[in-house]
Amino acid sequence: MSGLLEFFGDVVMTIGMVLGLDSSRADWFEALPHKTAVAVVIAMVAGFSTLIGNSVVLFINRVRGWRFAVTVVLNGVAMVILYVVQAVMVALVAPLVVGNAGPGLGTVVRSVMLSSAPLIFGSLVLIPYLGPAIGRVLQAWSVVALWAVVTVAFDTDLIHGLVITLIGWGAMQAVSWGLSRPMKAVTDKIWQLISGRPSLLSGNDLLSGDFFIPLDADFIKQVKR
């Protein structure tokens, strides 16, 4: 039990480190024996919270019980996969910018997953009127966090860190465009198994972080009314 409490304590402290953009504690994080698990948990919680923030769509689509639970889990897993793909993009372009091999793919993956920390507040988008603005602030905060962790991971200055972040983001948009159709097919199949309804979620939505929160035709009709 004490080990589990220590682990979750490290998760909370790591979240605080990222939210505060505190690079002075980077060595503390790298010394953690379970740092990869901490990063994965943060990314999954970010995925859970993002889905909860959009849960009204799931309820309108009448997703309840075990289907809702499975959707939440899939959203967390998908968030981790998204950040792994983004980390690969960063790991490929960063050496070209900074002129060295960098810290290795494992460190880059952990760093990129940590940048999802601001999205643990994703459920706040449920707040009436303020929700959309909160969502935009959280997305911007996440990009700034990515800029910070990339700068620390590659031991470079802010300008080069920003260049790496922007190139990594642009590469993800290219991947989103190139894989949108196959990802759409996979997502449709998963959603139909969960909800029994066709999905209107695009592959671009999936690769941009909007996971398993599709709208069906009935929902569209209700909105138009």
C-alpha positions in Angstrom: 0.0 0.0 0.0 2.8 2.4 0.9 4.4 1.8 -2.5 1.1 2.6 -4.3 0.7 5.8 -2.3 4.2 6.8 -3.1 3.6 6.2 -6.8 0.5 8.3 -6.9 2.3 10.9 -4.9 5.0 11.0 -7.6 2.2 11.3 -10.2 0.8 14.4 -8.4 4.2 15.9 -8.0 5.0 15.3 -11.7 1.7 16.9 -12.8 2.6 20.0 -10.6 6.1 20.1 -12.2 4.6 20.1 -15.7 1.8 22.6 -15.0 4.2 25.0 -13.4 6.8 24.5 -16.2 9.4 23.7 -13.5 12.4 22.5 -15.4 14.5 22.5 -12.1 12.8 19.2 -11.1 13.6 17.4 -14.4 16.5 15.5 -12.7 14.2 14.4 -9.9 11.7 12.9 -12.4 14.4 11.1 -14.4 15.6 9.5 -11.2 12.2 7.9 -10.5 12.3 4.2 -11.0 8.8 4.2 -12.3 8.9 7.3 -14.4 7.5 5.6 -17.5 4.5 4.4 -15.6 4.0 7.9 -14.2 4.0 9.4 -17.7 1.6 6.8 -19.0 -0.8 7.4 -16.1 -0.8 11.1 -16.7 -1.6 10.7 -20.4 -4.4 8.2 -19.6 -5.9 10.5 -17.0 -5.8 13.3 -19.5 -7.6 11.1 -22.0 -10.2 10.1 -19.4 -10.8 13.7 -18.4 -11.1 14.9 -22.0 -13.8 12.2 -22.7 -15.7 13.2 -19.5 -15.6 16.8 -20.7 -17.4 15.6 -23.8 -19.6 13.0 -22.1 -22.8 14.8 -22.9 -22.3 13.6 -26.5 -22.0 10.0 -25.2 -25.2 10.3 -23.2 -27.1 11.8 -26.1 -25.9 8.8 -28.1 -27.2 6.6 -25.3 -23.9 5.1 -24.4 -24.3 3.7 -20.9 -23.0 1.1 -18.5 -20.1 -1.1 -19.7 -20.0 0.7 -23.1 -19.4 4.0 -21.4 -16.6 2.4 -19.2 -15.0 0.8 -22.3 -15.1 4.1 -24.1 -13.4 5.8 -21.2 -10.6 3.2 -21.2 -10.2 3.3 -24.9 -10.0 7.1 -24.8 -7.1 6.9 -22.3 -5.3 4.3 -24.3 -5.8 6.3 -27.5 -4.3 9.4 -25.8 -1.2 7.4 -24.9 -0.9 6.1 -28.5 -1.3 9.7 -29.9 1.5 11.0 -27.7 3.8 8.1 -28.7 3.3 8.9 -32.3 3.9 12.6 -31.7 7.1 11.6 -29.7 8.4 9.6 -32.7 7.8 12.7 -34.9 9.7 14.9 -32.4 12.5 12.3 -32.0 13.0 12.3 -35.8 13.1 16.0 -36.4 14.8 17.2 -33.2 18.3 15.9 -34.1 18.2 17.8 -37.3 17.4 21.0 -35.4 19.8 20.7 -32.4 22.6 18.9 -34.2 22.8 15.9 -31.8 21.2 12.6 -31.3 19.2 13.7 -28.3 18.3 11.7 -25.2 16.8 8.6 -26.9 13.3 7.7 -27.9 12.2 6.5 -24.4 13.0 9.8 -22.8 11.3 11.7 -25.7 8.1 9.5 -25.4 7.9 10.2 -21.6 8.5 13.9 -22.1 5.8 14.2 -24.8 3.3 12.2 -22.7 4.0 14.6 -19.7 2.9 17.5 -21.9 -0.6 16.2 -21.7 -0.8 17.2 -18.0 -2.9 20.3 -18.6 -5.6 18.1 -20.2 -6.3 16.4 -16.9 -8.6 19.4 -16.4 -10.5 18.5 -19.6 -13.7 17.7 -17.8 -14.0 21.5 -17.0 -15.2 22.0 -20.6 -18.6 20.9 -19.2 -19.0 24.2 -17.5 -21.7 26.2 -19.3 -20.6 29.1 -21.5 -17.0 28.9 -20.3 -16.4 25.4 -21.5 -15.1 26.1 -25.1 -12.8 28.9 -23.8 -11.4 26.5 -21.1 -10.8 23.9 -23.8 -8.8 26.3 -25.9 -6.8 27.4 -22.9 -6.0 23.8 -21.9 -4.9 23.0 -25.5 -2.6 26.1 -25.6 -1.2 25.2 -22.1 -0.5 21.7 -23.4 1.5 23.1 -26.4 3.5 25.3 -24.1 4.2 22.3 -21.8 5.4 20.4 -24.9 7.7 23.3 -25.7 9.1 23.2 -22.2 9.7 19.5 -22.0 11.2 19.3 -25.4 13.6 22.1 -24.5 14.7 20.3 -21.4 14.8 16.8 -23.0 17.1 18.0 -25.8 19.1 20.4 -23.6 18.6 23.2 -26.0 17.5 26.9 -25.9 13.9 28.1 -26.1 14.1 29.1 -29.8 15.3 25.7 -30.9 12.8 24.1 -28.6 10.0 26.1 -30.2 11.2 25.1 -33.7 11.2 21.4 -32.7 7.7 21.8 -31.2 6.3 23.5 -34.3 7.9 21.0 -36.7 6.6 18.1 -34.5 3.1 19.6 -34.6 3.3 20.1 -38.3 4.5 16.5 -38.8 1.5 15.3 -36.8 -0.9 17.3 -39.1 0.7 15.6 -42.1 0.3 12.2 -40.5 -3.3 13.1 -39.7 -3.9 13.9 -43.3 -2.2 10.8 -44.6 -3.8 8.3 -42.2 -7.2 9.9 -41.9 -9.0 7.3 -44.0 -7.6 4.1 -42.5 -7.9 5.5 -39.0 -11.5 6.5 -39.8 -12.3 2.9 -40.7 -10.7 1.5 -37.6 -12.5 4.1 -35.4 -15.9 3.4 -37.0 -15.5 -0.3 -36.3 -14.6 0.2 -32.7 -17.5 2.7 -32.2 -20.0 0.4 -33.8 -19.0 -2.4 -31.5 -19.3 -0.1 -28.5 -22.5 1.8 -29.3 -24.1 -0.1 -32.2 -24.3 3.1 -34.1 -22.3 4.5 -37.1 -19.7 7.1 -36.4 -19.2 10.5 -37.9 -15.7 10.9 -36.3 -13.0 11.6 -38.8 -9.5 10.2 -38.9 -8.2 13.8 -38.5 -10.3 14.1 -35.3 -8.8 10.9 -34.0 -5.2 11.9 -34.7 -5.8 15.4 -33.2 -6.9 14.0 -29.9 -10.7 13.8 -30.2 -11.1 10.1 -29.5 -14.1 8.0 -29.5 -16.6 10.9 -29.1 -18.4 10.7 -32.5 -21.8 12.1 -33.4 -24.4 10.0 -35.0 -27.2 11.0 -37.3 -29.8 11.2 -34.5 -27.6 13.6 -32.6 -27.1 15.8 -35.6 -30.9 16.0 -36.0 -31.4 16.9 -32.4 -28.8 19.7 -32.7 -30.5 21.1 -35.8 -33.8 21.3 -33.9 
